[in-house]
């Protein structure tokens, strides 16, 4: 509390004045104590801040060095570089705040204590000394005897001087009190204001600096989410491959020996062998041997330069050696020297002898030998590997039969890109089969171009099998190789180098050099080609199972879901002319063909750059996926989803594919969308979510699917991103519905009442 003293009051020197003086003195004394403590705390804070800044700068340098070490990972390098730069800027600003605090707070308060409070104490001492002198003069004055005039006069003069001095010092003291009270306000407030402004600038600067990274942080968060999903998927794939490899009959003490004369890295064969030294001691040493560049070489460590045993395999021969006491020995003999080697087993010995002999023969030939070995077919793969769970022999036979039908599609018995017979791999978004070499190249393109799976090792869901049976190599090549006769690039064959195959595949699917161009005057050719693709699909390849009659949908006018149900439920065969698609751009073409379930035309539209999420503003912002839902086209929906369709994209009524499938009672599509990540909590403009819609339509199957999916998601969230995939009951139910939707859709037919939404 501020004490204000009046100058007139100090002249009276009343008890009130003395009491106010005492209050002021106590306040100043307490203020001095608190300010000294605050200055010490400020000093400690500044020292800790400097240490923090220094340590933080070391941390930022560590981030920068980590980013340099991760130069091969573009995302990590960019993230660490951007973040370290922003942190460095913020730390520099924090250093400026520390210096500002040093100047404005610590120095100000320290000067107030050392100068103003010290001056106040000096003036107080003078006041107290004057007060004591006045008190003594008063006592002396009253004690002067009346009969001694000179003592009375002397006492009176002394009292007059003492009173004059005291009043002067009292006035000075009161002035100093008022001054220090006023300065206390100004100095402390100024110090706090400077500190607040410095802190505000620091946080504003930091906020502005980090706000510049908002877009990048959102993008990075999306990439991180995708990385987590990819990691979980890759972990699952690795576990499946691990389980499949463990089932193979490979003895514990015998390494897998494969001779690959056309290996991408140029190493035809490699493995450990014992080599006998040529010195007097004839010691044996274990070394890593390899056959490469027509040479037999070995090395002790990976980074060592390989040592050649035979410079040119054409000048040597190889034979088993039984003269040595050791087993599994063989000898490589050249004109200049002989090298005795030992394998770990008889099988390895024979494999190495055969590999060296084949390499010697290959060195004399101008072309590589075709060393394709018979590949394992789906008959040797268990049902658990194929369909991800139980089902027994009957289920396995069904899946194997379906995979055989995939390979029986026209063109599927040879690799789509190089023609190698018996392909064991497939691109599920393109609907083609591939050899192992071309599948590796497709995998390197990225999943936005091609999603690769093994026909024998990976899990195959029934809707994927159904999708694969809708297309095939012949149909896709008719699209992506439409202009192959007009260009000079030669299509690779099975024995072509990997580089030639990679160049061809990139030109075909990434650059799309061979597809039919679409000039403004040439859309009739597109129409003719689309009709030819459709006819080829219908005449050359029967579908996996007979399809129910469906009417061609001309122009596909905007219809409500209820209208579509009524139209699909009529028993009359509607015979109308085929729609003229020649004037449509790729997005509209994909939209129309999705409702027609015309897979070749859909693939053609995507090849010509159609947006898989194209929106038809004239028809309630409907998308190709919603059109496929209206036609209850399970395989068409799967095709669009595999090619990047957004399973949650809503129309102008706020209804996504899951809403429409629920309204129409398409249980198989509901199952598919839930497996593909559809949001069962999404609400339309009438605040209806799929579960409430299913309850309104009294569709027990769909209600069960939606509720089980919700429970399963809650279980996965409890387990974490890498936890279990949920309850086994969920897996079994969804697997049963998937098989039923693909193989026996008539069993899923439910009467769907008109929604009241």
QUIJOWO-V697668 format. One record per residue. N is the residue number from 0. RES is the residue in one letter. OMEGA is omega in degrees with one decimal (NA if undefined). Layout:
# QUIJOWO-V697668
((N,RES,OMEGA) (N,RES,OMEGA))
This chain:
# QUIJOWO-V697668
((0,X,-178.1) (1,X,178.9) (2,X,178.7) (3,X,-178.3) (4,X,179.3) (5,X,-178.7) (6,X,179.1) (7,X,-179.1) (8,X,-178.4) (9,X,179.2) (10,X,178.2) (11,X,-177.7) (12,X,-176.4) (13,X,175.1) (14,X,178.3) (15,X,179.4) (16,X,-179.5) (17,X,179.2) (18,X,178.9) (19,X,176.9) (20,X,-178.1) (21,X,178.1) (22,X,-179.8) (23,X,-179.1) (24,X,177.8) (25,X,179.9) (26,X,-179.2) (27,X,178.8) (28,X,178.8) (29,X,177.7) (30,X,179.7) (31,X,179.8) (32,X,-177.7) (33,X,179.6) (34,X,177.4) (35,X,178.1) (36,X,-179.9) (37,X,178.5) (38,X,177.9) (39,X,178.1) (40,X,178.3) (41,X,178.8) (42,X,178.3) (43,X,178.8) (44,X,-180.0) (45,X,179.0) (46,X,177.9) (47,X,177.9) (48,X,178.3) (49,X,177.4) (50,X,179.0) (51,X,-180.0) (52,X,-179.8) (53,X,178.6) (54,X,179.1) (55,X,177.3) (56,X,175.4) (57,X,177.5) (58,X,178.6) (59,X,176.5) (60,X,176.7) (61,X,176.5) (62,X,-179.6) (63,X,178.4) (64,X,176.9) (65,X,177.2) (66,X,176.7) (67,X,179.2) (68,X,-179.9) (69,X,-176.6) (70,X,179.0) (71,X,180.0) (72,X,-173.7) (73,X,-177.3) (74,X,-179.4) (75,X,-179.4) (76,X,-180.0) (77,X,-179.5) (78,X,-177.4) (79,X,-179.8) (80,X,-179.4) (81,X,-175.6) (82,X,179.7) (83,X,178.2) (84,X,179.4) (85,X,177.7) (86,X,179.6) (87,X,178.3) (88,X,-179.3) (89,X,179.4) (90,X,175.8) (91,X,177.6) (92,X,179.1) (93,X,175.2) (94,X,177.4) (95,X,177.5) (96,X,179.1) (97,X,179.1) (98,X,177.5) (99,X,177.8) (100,X,178.3) (101,X,-174.5) (102,X,-170.0) (103,X,-175.3) (104,X,-174.5) (105,X,-176.7) (106,X,-179.0) (107,X,-177.0) (108,X,179.1) (109,X,178.2) (110,X,178.9) (111,X,-179.6) (112,X,-172.4) (113,X,-174.4) (114,X,-173.4) (115,X,179.5) (116,X,178.1) (117,X,178.3) (118,X,178.0) (119,X,-179.9) (120,X,179.8) (121,X,179.3) (122,X,178.5) (123,X,178.7) (124,X,178.1) (125,X,178.9) (126,X,-179.3) (127,X,178.1) (128,X,177.5) (129,X,178.7) (130,X,178.7) (131,X,178.4) (132,X,179.0) (133,X,179.6) (134,X,179.4) (135,X,179.9) (136,X,178.1) (137,X,179.9) (138,X,-179.0) (139,X,-177.7) (140,X,-178.2) (141,X,-179.0) (142,X,-178.5) (143,X,-178.0) (144,X,-178.3) (145,X,-175.5) (146,X,179.6) (147,X,-175.6) (148,X,-176.4) (149,X,178.0) (150,X,177.8) (151,X,-179.6) (152,X,-179.3) (153,X,179.3) (154,X,179.5) (155,X,178.9) (156,X,179.7) (157,X,178.6) (158,X,-179.8) (159,X,-180.0) (160,X,-179.0) (161,X,179.9) (162,X,179.1) (163,X,-179.7) (164,X,-178.4) (165,X,-178.4) (166,X,177.8) (167,X,179.8) (168,X,177.2) (169,X,177.0) (170,X,178.2) (171,X,-178.1) (172,X,178.0) (173,X,177.2) (174,X,-179.4) (175,X,178.0) (176,X,-179.9) (177,X,179.8) (178,X,-176.8) (179,X,176.7) (180,X,179.6) (181,X,-177.8) (182,X,177.0) (183,X,179.2) (184,X,-174.1) (185,X,-175.3) (186,X,-177.6) (187,X,179.3) (188,X,178.6) (189,X,179.4) (190,X,-179.6) (191,X,179.0) (192,X,178.5) (193,X,179.5) (194,X,179.9) (195,X,178.9) (196,X,178.7) (197,X,178.7) (198,X,179.4) (199,X,178.3) (200,X,179.1) (201,X,-176.4) (202,X,175.6) (203,X,179.3) (204,X,178.7) (205,X,179.6) (206,X,179.4) (207,X,-178.6) (208,X,-178.9) (209,X,178.0) (210,X,176.4) (211,X,-179.3) (212,X,-176.9) (213,X,-178.7) (214,X,179.8) (215,X,179.3) (216,X,176.9) (217,X,178.4) (218,X,-179.1) (219,X,178.8) (220,X,176.7) (221,X,178.3) (222,X,179.3) (223,X,177.9) (224,X,178.9) (225,X,178.1) (226,X,-179.8) (227,X,179.9) (228,X,178.9) (229,X,180.0) (230,X,178.3) (231,X,178.7) (232,X,178.9) (233,X,177.0) (234,X,178.2) (235,X,179.7) (236,X,179.6) (237,X,178.1) (238,X,178.2) (239,X,178.0) (240,X,178.6) (241,X,179.5) (242,X,-180.0) (243,X,-178.7) (244,X,-179.9) (245,X,179.6) (246,X,179.8) (247,X,-178.2) (248,X,178.9) (249,X,-177.9) (250,X,-172.7) (251,X,-173.3) (252,X,-176.6) (253,X,-178.5) (254,X,178.2) (255,X,-176.9) (256,X,178.4) (257,X,177.5) (258,X,-176.6) (259,X,-176.3) (260,X,-178.5) (261,X,179.5) (262,X,-176.3) (263,X,-178.4) (264,X,177.0) (265,X,-179.5) (266,X,-176.9) (267,X,179.3) (268,X,179.0) (269,X,179.7) (270,X,-178.4) (271,X,172.9) (272,X,171.4) (273,X,-179.1) (274,X,177.9) (275,X,-179.8) (276,X,-179.8) (277,X,-179.8) (278,X,-175.7) (279,X,-176.8) (280,X,178.8) (281,X,-178.9) (282,X,179.1) (283,X,179.8) (284,X,179.6) (285,X,-176.9) (286,X,177.9) (287,X,-177.0) (288,X,176.1) (289,X,175.2) (290,X,-178.1) (291,X,178.1) (292,X,179.1) (293,X,178.4) (294,X,170.5) (295,X,-173.9) (296,X,176.5) (297,X,177.7) (298,X,179.9) (299,X,177.9) (300,X,-173.5) (301,X,-175.7) (302,X,178.7) (303,X,175.0) (304,X,-178.6) (305,X,176.1) (306,X,-176.5) (307,X,171.5) (308,X,178.0) (309,X,-177.7) (310,X,-178.3) (311,X,-177.0) (312,X,178.9) (313,X,-176.3) (314,X,-176.5) (315,X,174.1) (316,X,-177.8) (317,X,-178.7) (318,X,175.5) (319,X,179.7) (320,X,178.8) (321,X,-178.2) (322,X,-178.5) (323,X,179.3) (324,X,-178.7) (325,X,177.9) (326,X,171.9) (327,X,-179.7) (328,X,171.4) (329,X,-171.3) (330,X,174.5) (331,X,-172.3) (332,X,174.9) (333,X,-178.7) (334,X,-174.7) (335,X,-176.3) (336,X,176.8) (337,X,-177.2) (338,X,179.8) (339,X,-176.7) (340,X,179.8) (341,X,176.5) (342,X,-179.5) (343,X,-177.7) (344,X,178.8) (345,X,178.5) (346,X,177.4) (347,X,178.9) (348,X,-179.6) (349,X,179.8) (350,X,179.4) (351,X,178.7) (352,X,179.0) (353,X,-179.3) (354,X,179.1) (355,X,178.8) (356,X,178.5) (357,X,178.6) (358,X,176.7) (359,X,179.4) (360,X,-179.8) (361,X,-179.7) (362,X,179.7) (363,X,-177.1) (364,X,-179.5) (365,X,179.4) (366,X,177.9) (367,X,176.3) (368,X,177.3) (369,X,-174.2) (370,X,-178.7) (371,X,178.7) (372,X,178.6) (373,X,-178.1) (374,X,-178.4) (375,X,-179.4) (376,X,-174.3) (377,X,179.2) (378,X,-179.2) (379,X,-177.6) (380,X,-177.2) (381,X,179.9) (382,X,179.8) (383,X,178.2) (384,X,-173.9) (385,X,-173.5) (386,X,172.2) (387,X,178.7) (388,X,-174.2) (389,X,-178.3) (390,X,174.0) (391,X,-176.0) (392,X,-179.6) (393,X,178.6) (394,X,179.5) (395,X,-179.8) (396,X,178.7) (397,X,-178.1) (398,X,179.5) (399,X,177.9) (400,X,178.4) (401,X,178.7) (402,X,175.5) (403,X,177.4) (404,X,174.3) (405,X,-179.0) (406,X,179.4) (407,X,176.7) (408,X,-179.2) (409,X,177.8) (410,X,-174.0) (411,X,178.9) (412,X,173.9) (413,X,177.1) (414,X,-176.3) (415,X,-172.3) (416,X,-178.5) (417,X,176.4) (418,X,178.6) (419,X,-177.6) (420,X,175.9) (421,X,-179.8) (422,X,-178.9) (423,X,-176.4) (424,X,-177.1) (425,X,169.4) (426,X,-169.6) (427,X,177.9) (428,X,175.9) (429,X,179.9) (430,X,-176.6) (431,X,175.2) (432,X,-172.4) (433,X,170.3) (434,X,-174.6) (435,X,-179.8) (436,X,-179.3) (437,X,178.0) (438,X,176.4) (439,X,178.2) (440,X,178.1) (441,X,-179.9) (442,X,-179.5) (443,X,179.1) (444,X,-176.7) (445,X,-174.7) (446,X,177.3) (447,X,174.2) (448,X,-175.2) (449,X,177.6) (450,X,-169.7) (451,X,173.6) (452,X,175.3) (453,X,178.1) (454,X,-173.8) (455,X,-174.6) (456,X,-175.9) (457,X,175.2) (458,X,179.2) (459,X,176.3) (460,X,-175.2) (461,X,179.4) (462,X,175.6) (463,X,176.8) (464,X,179.0) (465,X,178.3) (466,X,-179.0) (467,X,-179.4) (468,X,-179.6) (469,X,-175.2) (470,X,-179.4) (471,X,-174.6) (472,X,-176.6) (473,X,-179.6) (474,X,-177.6) (475,X,178.3) (476,X,176.2) (477,X,177.9) (478,X,-171.9) (479,X,176.3) (480,X,-175.9) (481,X,-176.4) (482,X,-175.3) (483,X,179.9) (484,X,-176.6) (485,X,-174.9) (486,X,-176.1) (487,X,-179.7) (488,X,-177.6) (489,X,179.2) (490,X,-177.7) (491,X,176.4) (492,X,-174.2) (493,X,-177.2) (494,X,178.7) (495,X,177.0) (496,X,-179.5) (497,X,-179.8) (498,X,178.6) (499,X,178.7) (500,X,-179.1) (501,X,178.9) (502,X,179.8) (503,X,-176.8) (504,X,178.4) (505,X,178.3) (506,X,-174.8) (507,X,-171.4) (508,X,-178.5) (509,X,-179.3) (510,X,177.7) (511,X,-177.1) (512,X,-169.2) (513,X,179.6) (514,X,-180.0) (515,X,179.5) (516,X,-177.9) (517,X,173.2) (518,X,-175.5) (519,X,-177.0) (520,X,-173.6) (521,X,-177.4) (522,X,176.8) (523,X,177.4) (524,X,177.3) (525,X,179.4) (526,X,-179.9) (527,X,-178.4) (528,X,178.3) (529,X,177.2) (530,X,178.9) (531,X,178.4) (532,X,-179.9) (533,X,179.3) (534,X,180.0) (535,X,179.5) (536,X,-175.5) (537,X,-175.3) (538,X,-174.1) (539,X,-174.4) (540,X,174.4) (541,X,177.9) (542,X,-178.6) (543,X,175.7) (544,X,-179.9) (545,X,-178.9) (546,X,175.9) (547,X,178.5) (548,X,172.8) (549,X,-176.4) (550,X,172.0) (551,X,-175.0) (552,X,-177.2) (553,X,174.8) (554,X,174.8) (555,X,179.1) (556,X,-179.5) (557,X,-178.7) (558,X,172.5) (559,X,177.9) (560,X,180.0) (561,X,177.4) (562,X,-179.5) (563,X,178.5) (564,X,-178.5) (565,X,179.9) (566,X,-179.1) (567,X,-176.9) (568,X,178.8) (569,X,-177.8) (570,X,-179.3) (571,X,174.6) (572,X,-178.8) (573,X,-179.6) (574,X,-179.5) (575,X,179.6) (576,X,176.4) (577,X,-176.4) (578,X,176.6) (579,X,-177.0) (580,X,-169.7) (581,X,-176.0) (582,X,-175.0) (583,X,172.0) (584,X,-171.6) (585,X,-179.0) (586,X,178.4) (587,X,178.1) (588,X,177.0) (589,X,-179.7) (590,X,-178.3) (591,X,-176.0) (592,X,176.8) (593,X,178.0) (594,X,178.8) (595,X,-176.0) (596,X,-179.4) (597,X,-172.5) (598,X,178.1) (599,X,179.3) (600,X,175.6) (601,X,178.5) (602,X,178.6) (603,X,179.5) (604,X,177.9) (605,X,178.5) (606,X,-179.5) (607,X,170.8) (608,X,179.0) (609,X,175.0) (610,X,-175.7) (611,X,177.5) (612,X,-178.5) (613,X,-176.0) (614,X,175.4) (615,X,-176.8) (616,X,-178.3) (617,X,-177.2) (618,X,174.4) (619,X,178.2) (620,X,178.7) (621,X,-178.9) (622,X,175.8) (623,X,-179.6) (624,X,177.9) (625,X,176.0) (626,X,178.0) (627,X,176.1) (628,X,-179.4) (629,X,178.7) (630,X,-177.7) (631,X,-176.3) (632,X,-177.0) (633,X,-177.8) (634,X,178.6) (635,X,176.5) (636,X,178.9) (637,X,178.8) (638,X,179.5) (639,X,179.7) (640,X,179.3) (641,X,178.8) (642,X,169.6) (643,X,178.3) (644,X,179.8) (645,X,-175.5) (646,X,-178.1) (647,X,-178.4) (648,X,-173.7) (649,X,175.4) (650,X,-175.8) (651,X,176.4) (652,X,-179.9) (653,X,-177.4) (654,X,176.5) (655,X,179.2) (656,X,-179.5) (657,X,175.5) (658,X,-176.1) (659,X,179.3) (660,X,179.1) (661,X,179.7) (662,X,-177.1) (663,X,178.9) (664,X,179.7) (665,X,-173.9) (666,X,-180.0) (667,X,178.9) (668,X,176.0) (669,X,178.2) (670,X,-179.6) (671,X,-176.8) (672,X,178.1) (673,X,177.7) (674,X,-178.6) (675,X,171.3) (676,X,178.6) (677,X,-178.7) (678,X,-179.0) (679,X,177.9) (680,X,-176.7) (681,X,-178.7) (682,X,176.6) (683,X,-176.2) (684,X,176.7) (685,X,176.1) (686,X,176.6) (687,X,173.0) (688,X,-176.5) (689,X,-177.9) (690,X,179.6) (691,X,177.4) (692,X,179.8) (693,X,177.5) (694,X,179.8) (695,X,-178.7) (696,X,176.9) (697,X,178.5) (698,X,-172.8) (699,X,-178.9) (700,X,-177.7) (701,X,176.5) (702,X,179.6) (703,X,-179.6) (704,X,-176.9) (705,X,-177.9) (706,X,177.6) (707,X,177.3) (708,X,178.6) (709,X,178.1) (710,X,-178.5) (711,X,178.5) (712,X,178.6) (713,X,178.5) (714,X,179.5) (715,X,179.5) (716,X,177.1) (717,X,-178.5) (718,X,-178.9) (719,X,-175.4) (720,X,-177.0) (721,X,-179.3) (722,X,-179.9) (723,X,-176.5) (724,X,176.4) (725,X,-177.1) (726,X,179.1) (727,X,177.0) (728,X,176.7) (729,X,-179.0) (730,X,-177.9) (731,X,-177.9) (732,X,-178.6) (733,X,177.7) (734,X,179.1) (735,X,179.0) (736,X,179.2) (737,X,179.0) (738,X,-178.9) (739,X,-179.1) (740,X,-177.7) (741,X,-171.5) (742,X,-179.4) (743,X,-175.0) (744,X,-178.4) (745,X,179.8) (746,X,-178.4) (747,X,-178.9) (748,X,178.3) (749,X,176.7) (750,X,-176.4) (751,X,179.0) (752,X,177.5) (753,X,-179.2) (754,X,178.5) (755,X,-174.1) (756,X,NA))
